[in-house]
Amino acid sequence: MKLPGLPIISDARKKELCVFQHNVGIKFRHIELLHLAFVHRSISNEAHSKVNNERLEFLGDAILGAVTASLLYNGLTESNEGELAKIKSIVVSEETLSGIARELQIDTMMVLGRGEELSGGRGKKALLADALEALFGALYIDSGFKAASLFISRCIAPEIDKVRENKGKEDYKSHLQEVCQRKFKDYPSYRLAKRAGPEHERYFWIEVSCGGRTFGPGMGKNKKHAEQEAARLALMQL
C-alpha cells in the first residue's frame, strides 16, 4: 500500500535509514515515512515545500502522552494523580526526550535547512525532542498502535525507573524554563535575595520571576541549589 504525500528519497538515504532501523530495533513498511519524521521545517522552508515532520510530531506527542500515562497508571499503583503527573512531566520533558534522541543517534539522521545546520540545529534539544515525537507518530501510522506503544515503552520505561529510584536528576530549572516559555513566552529570571553564614557554611536565598510573578525564595548551600529550589517552588504554584 502506498501512502500519499511522502517524499521521494535516494538509494543512499534508504541505506542510512535501514541502518538506523537496525540499530534501534524497529522496522518500517514505508521507509519514506521514517525519512519524513526527520525532515525539519527549515529545509521545507528553503525548498518552498510543506513537507516536514510537524504533523507527525503533533501525532507522536499525543501517542507518547497516552503510552506514558498508561505505563505510570499500571506500574505505580500506589501513587496519586499528583505524583503521576509530576513523573510524567519529567519523562516527557524536552530534556529527557532530547537525551533519548541523542542515544538513538537521531541527531545524525535529521534533515535540516542550511541556516539551521549552521546554527547548530543538530544539537538543539527542542529539535531533537520534536524529531523523536515525529518518529513515534510515523511508527504509529506505518505499523499501528501496538508497534508504536512497544517502542515508546522501551524508550520511556527506563526514564520512569530513573525517577522512581531517584537516579535521574530532577532539573527543576530546565522544567521551569519550558513551562515559562510555553505559558508566558518568557524566560525565568533569578535574583539573589539574601546570603548568610560564615564562609565555610554559607546559605543562599534566591527568588525567581516569570510571567510577571515572583516565587520563592529557595534556600541552598550554594547558588545552584538555591536556584533549583526556587524553580521547584515556582513549579508547584504554576
N, C-alpha and C positions, 0 to 999 in steps of 0.2 A: 504494500500500500504506500502510495506517495502522499506526503503531506505538502499542502500548498504553501507558497511563500518562503521556502527555505533557500538559502544562498547556495550557489554552485561553488564547490571548493576543489582545489587542486589535488592531485595524487599525493604530492609531498605532504600537504596538510592532513590528508586522510591517514597517512602513515604516522604522523605525530599524534593524532587523536587515538589511533589504535594502541600506540604505546601508552598513552595516558590511561585509557580504559583498562589495559592490562595491569598497570601499576596500582590503580585504585580499586580494582576488583568490580567493575561494572561493565555492562555490555549494551550498547545502543543498537536498535534496529535501523534507525535513521541517523547516521553519523553526522549529517548536516545539522541536525538539531543540537547535537553536542557542540559542534562548532559555534552555532548561534548563541549558545549560553555564554560564550567567552567574548562576544563582539560588543565592545563598549560603544556608547553613543557617539563618542568623539570621532571614531572612524566613519560612522554613518553620516555625521555632520559634514565631514570633509568630502565624502563621496556623494553628498546630496541624496542620501538614501534613508528610508525609515527603518531599515533592517538593523536591529540591535537587540540586546538582551533585556531591555527594561520590562517588557511584558512577562517574560519568563521569570524575572526577578520578583515581580508582583505575585505571580502564582506560587513560586517557591517559598516566598516569605510566609504565605498563608499555610502551606503544607508543613513547613518547618514548625510553625506555631502549634498546629494540631498534633503533630507527632511528638513534639517535646512535652506538651501538656499531657498527652496520654502516658508517656514514659513516667512523668512525675506523679500523675494520679495513681497509676498502678504500682509504682515502685516505692513511693513514700506514703504508705497508708496511714501513718500516724501524724503526718504533717497537716497543718491547717491551710486555708486558702492563702493567707498572707505569706507563709513560709514557702509555699509552692510558687507563688508569684515572684518572690524575691529570687529564688534559684533560677526560675525561667528567665528573668530579666538578665541574669548574668550569663547563662549559657547561650542565649540567642543574641547577645550584645555584639556590636561591631568588633570589639576587642577579641572576643572568643572566636567569632566566625572568621575573622581575618587570619587568626592563628591556624585554624583548621585549613583554610585555603592555602596558606603557605606550606603546611605539611603535605598537602596533596599536590603541591607544585602548580597550582592554578596560575600563579604569577607568570610562569613561563608560557602558559597557553593563551593568555589574554591577547586580544587583537585591539590595539589602541591607535588613535589618531596620532599624527606626528607631534602635535603640541602636547598632548597628554603624555606621550612617551618621553619627550624631552623634559617634562616637569616631574618625572619620577613616578608616573602613574602606577607602575607595577608594584611599587612599594606602599601605595596608599591603602590604608585599612578599609576605607569606605568602598573602594573599587573592588578589593579582594572579597569583602563580605558580600557585596552585591553579586559578584560572579558566582560565588558558592550558592547563593539562593537561586540564581538563574539555573545553575546545574541541577538543583533539586527539582525545579519546575520542569526542566527539559526531560529529566528522567521520568517524571510523572506522566507527561504527555506520551513519551515514547514507550514506556513499559508498564504503566499503571501504578496505582497507589501502593500496592504491596512491595514492588521493587523499590520505589522511592522511599517508602517507610523503612525498609530494611537498611538502606544505605544511610539515610538520615540518622537512624538509631545507632548505627555503627560509628558515625561521626560524633554524635551528641552524648551518648551514654557515658563515655569516659569523662566528658566535661562535667556531667552531673555528679559523677563519683568524686571528682576533684573537689567540688564544692562541699559535698557531704562529708568528706574526710578532712576538710579544711586544708587540703594540699594546694588548692588553687588560691591565688591571692585575689581578694575582693578589691578591685581597683575602683573605689568609690569616686575618685576624681574623674576618671575616664567615663564612668557611667553618668555622672552628673553633667559632664560636658555634652554627652549625647542627648540627654533629656532637655537641657537648656537650648541646644541648637534646634531640637525638634519642636519644642513648645514655644520658645520665645525668639528664635533666630538670633541667639545671643550666646556669649561665652561667659563662663563663671569668672569672677574677679576675686582674688584672695587678698586679705589685709591683715597684717599683724595687729591684734588688738592689745596684747599685753605679753610681757615676759617677766618671769620672776625666778628667784632661787640663785644659789651660787653657781659658779662656772661648771662644776662637776655634777650638779644636779639641777639643771635649769629646766623650766617648763615654759611652754609657749601656748598662747591662746590666739586662734585665728578665726576670722569671720569670712564668709563667702557671700558675694552678692550675685544675683542672677534674676533677670526678669523684673527688675525694679524692687526686689525684696532682698533683705539681708538675713542670713541664717548663721546660727552658732552662738557663741564661739565654740570651736572644737579645741580640746586641750591635748597636748602631747609633749614628749620629752625632746622632740626636735620639730622643726617646722614642717617637715614632710608628713610626720604622723598627725600633727595638729590639722594640717590641710585635709588629710584623709578623713579625720573625724568630723571636721566641719562639713565636708561633702556628704558624709553619711547622714548627718543631722538634716541637711538640706533635702536629701532624697526622701527622708521619712515624711517631710512636710509637703513635698511636691508629688 
